[in-house]
Amino acid sequence: MSFERKKVVVLGAGYAGLQTVTKLQKLVSAQDCDITLINKNEYHYESTWLHEASAGTRSYEDCLYPIKNVLNNEKVKFVVAEVTKIDRDAKIVETSNGSFNFDILVVALGFESETFGISGMKEHAFQIENINTARRIANHIEERFAHYANASEKDEKDLAILVGGAGFTGVELLGELVEKIPALCKQYGIDQSKVKITCVEAAPKMLPMFSEDLVKYVVSYLEKRGVEFKIATPIVAANENGFVVKVNEQEEQLYANTVIWAAGVRGSKLMEESFEGVRRGRIVNREDLRIDGYDDIFVIGDCSAVMVGEGENKRPLPTTAQIAMQQGEFTAKAIKQLLAGEKLSKFEYVDRGTVCSLGSHDGVGVVFGKEITGKKAAFMKKLIDTRAIFKIGGAGIAYKKGKF
Ligand SMILES: Cc1cc2nc3c(=O)[nH]c(=O)nc-3n(C[C@H](O)[C@H](O)[C@H](O)COP(=O)(O)OP(=O)(O)OC[C@H]3O[C@@H](n4cnc5c(N)ncnc54)[C@H](O)[C@@H]3O)c2cc1C
């Protein structure tokens, strides 16, 4: 009797997809199934470090490593390609590098920037979306400073940076910018008092996941270092001069030559094209992370929406690397159960807390229910970042790329 091995195809090598594969390759033998991992690039980048790569406080090379270095090539086939179509019923994935049939599919295509239809935002603002967009932001900031230093007619806008959004990403970016600016000013002989960093936030409260005390700590830290906040100030457009904001029902132009949008993400656009019931690139999972009507398709990471709470309080968990990695580990075990014909368990998210960095030496956070600030928070953040690398890449990658 011939035994045909099941084809497991994993799309995306971010936290969710790569964690699935590195765990699965430990759980199954080469005879159990064929595993194919498909990713746009030959490298994995740390999405949670994109604020550092964007500000230039960490080189983009330090935020990535080759995917092949963490794969067991006897068990996993790695394909560098862009996924262009998922045919869920025909069980075929089309890519820029051929088509792939699957018996079990894991969709982990991650996030993209969401500009909520704000006019000009896509064209005129940088997006913190992936390692290449981050690298472009860092290069651009440095170019503007160099231009200012060398120009005979100085343009103050070269030293002005606008950040849209005072959520987690916006604040972490500001923390890195205030760390980077003194070094850039020194390098180009620029008077630091001329640099203007403004953060614009539409909501009345920034960092909604943290208490008033932690938010006060963040604001005081950043204001002391020159950041100006415009809270409860909606951005209505972006243009070649900067942001147009609304103040007391009047439109006002804010000027800058560096404009960064850090206020929204959504799941991959391929989600809407491939599945029904998708909202902003996210689909609601079943308890075992598969999706309704498809016992052979898992959707995890930022493309998924794990619902928690009851009735009116029912809401999706936020999109985080912490959840994506836990989903990846769960999915690897679930695939093993599926291959063995066993019943799948229920995904239970364990919230270990959240730490928001303010550069490399400060921060705020809640860890196991306890609020922390300052050096303690910065230390915890480095620990979390290094643990994430270790969990996916093992000791070798953690040693090379970890934050010690
Ligand atoms: C600046 C910043 C700071 C953050 N800080 C934190 C934090 O401190 N803690 C936390 O928990 N979370 C944080 N997050 C959120 C976290 O980064 C995301 O929730 C996490 O990256 C989601 O993981 P993922 O695997 O779903 O997607 P991703 O990390 O986006 O990975 C998706 C992968 O799929 C690939 N891909 C996408 N489309 C295609 C395609 N069509 N074909 C082939 N490959 C494709 C991408 O190249 C990528 O490798 C932060 C995010 C940002 C931007």
PDBQT file of the ligand as one rigid body, heavy atoms in Angstrom, charges set to zero:
ROOT
HETATM    1  C1  LIG A 501       7.479  49.360  15.043  1.00  0.00    +0.000 C 
HETATM    2  C2  LIG A 501       6.706  48.186  15.575  1.00  0.00    +0.000 A 
HETATM    3  C3  LIG A 501       6.911  47.777  16.872  1.00  0.00    +0.000 A 
HETATM    4  C4  LIG A 501       6.203  46.678  17.381  1.00  0.00    +0.000 A 
HETATM    5  N1  LIG A 501       6.440  46.286  18.654  1.00  0.00    +0.000 NA
HETATM    6  C5  LIG A 501       5.819  45.197  19.157  1.00  0.00    +0.000 A 
HETATM    7  C6  LIG A 501       6.099  44.732  20.464  1.00  0.00    +0.000 A 
HETATM    8  O1  LIG A 501       6.886  45.339  21.204  1.00  0.00    +0.000 OA
HETATM    9  N2  LIG A 501       5.484  43.597  20.903  1.00  0.00    +0.000 N 
HETATM   10  C7  LIG A 501       4.624  42.897  20.104  1.00  0.00    +0.000 A 
HETATM   11  O2  LIG A 501       4.134  41.855  20.542  1.00  0.00    +0.000 OA
HETATM   12  N3  LIG A 501       4.320  43.318  18.854  1.00  0.00    +0.000 NA
HETATM   13  C8  LIG A 501       4.876  44.453  18.356  1.00  0.00    +0.000 A 
HETATM   14  N4  LIG A 501       4.591  44.886  17.077  1.00  0.00    +0.000 N 
HETATM   15  C9  LIG A 501       3.601  44.149  16.260  1.00  0.00    +0.000 C 
HETATM   16  C10 LIG A 501       4.254  42.942  15.596  1.00  0.00    +0.000 C 
HETATM   17  O3  LIG A 501       5.383  43.350  14.874  1.00  0.00    +0.000 OA
HETATM   18  C11 LIG A 501       3.268  42.222  14.676  1.00  0.00    +0.000 C 
HETATM   19  O4  LIG A 501       2.110  41.919  15.397  1.00  0.00    +0.000 OA
HETATM   20  C12 LIG A 501       3.932  40.936  14.154  1.00  0.00    +0.000 C 
HETATM   21  O5  LIG A 501       4.997  41.267  13.293  1.00  0.00    +0.000 OA
HETATM   22  C13 LIG A 501       2.942  40.029  13.432  1.00  0.00    +0.000 C 
HETATM   23  O6  LIG A 501       3.623  38.885  13.011  1.00  0.00    +0.000 OA
HETATM   24  P1  LIG A 501       3.204  38.125  11.683  1.00  0.00    +0.000 P 
HETATM   25  O7  LIG A 501       4.033  36.903  11.601  1.00  0.00    +0.000 OA
HETATM   26  O8  LIG A 501       1.728  37.977  11.637  1.00  0.00    +0.000 OA
HETATM   27  O9  LIG A 501       3.528  39.132  10.506  1.00  0.00    +0.000 OA
HETATM   28  P2  LIG A 501       4.872  39.807   9.952  1.00  0.00    +0.000 P 
HETATM   29  O10 LIG A 501       5.854  40.006  11.009  1.00  0.00    +0.000 OA
HETATM   30  O11 LIG A 501       4.357  40.985   9.188  1.00  0.00    +0.000 OA
HETATM   31  O12 LIG A 501       5.424  38.737   8.914  1.00  0.00    +0.000 OA
HETATM   32  C14 LIG A 501       4.777  38.455   7.705  1.00  0.00    +0.000 C 
HETATM   33  C15 LIG A 501       5.764  37.851   6.733  1.00  0.00    +0.000 C 
HETATM   34  O13 LIG A 501       5.068  37.507   5.521  1.00  0.00    +0.000 OA
HETATM   35  C16 LIG A 501       5.795  37.989   4.403  1.00  0.00    +0.000 C 
HETATM   36  N5  LIG A 501       4.823  38.286   3.355  1.00  0.00    +0.000 N 
HETATM   37  C17 LIG A 501       3.858  39.237   3.364  1.00  0.00    +0.000 A 
HETATM   38  N6  LIG A 501       3.152  39.198   2.240  1.00  0.00    +0.000 NA
HETATM   39  C18 LIG A 501       3.687  38.219   1.469  1.00  0.00    +0.000 A 
HETATM   40  C19 LIG A 501       3.374  37.683   0.198  1.00  0.00    +0.000 A 
HETATM   41  N7  LIG A 501       2.363  38.151  -0.535  1.00  0.00    +0.000 N 
HETATM   42  N8  LIG A 501       4.123  36.662  -0.262  1.00  0.00    +0.000 NA
HETATM   43  C20 LIG A 501       5.144  36.165   0.465  1.00  0.00    +0.000 A 
HETATM   44  N9  LIG A 501       5.472  36.621   1.687  1.00  0.00    +0.000 NA
HETATM   45  C21 LIG A 501       4.748  37.634   2.179  1.00  0.00    +0.000 A 
HETATM   46  C22 LIG A 501       6.499  39.236   4.917  1.00  0.00    +0.000 C 
HETATM   47  O14 LIG A 501       7.618  39.550   4.099  1.00  0.00    +0.000 OA
HETATM   48  C23 LIG A 501       6.894  38.780   6.328  1.00  0.00    +0.000 C 
HETATM   49  O15 LIG A 501       8.104  38.075   6.311  1.00  0.00    +0.000 OA
HETATM   50  C24 LIG A 501       5.268  45.993  16.548  1.00  0.00    +0.000 A 
HETATM   51  C25 LIG A 501       5.067  46.418  15.229  1.00  0.00    +0.000 A 
HETATM   52  C26 LIG A 501       5.763  47.507  14.742  1.00  0.00    +0.000 A 
HETATM   53  C27 LIG A 501       5.539  47.934  13.318  1.00  0.00    +0.000 C 
ENDROOT
TORSDOF 0
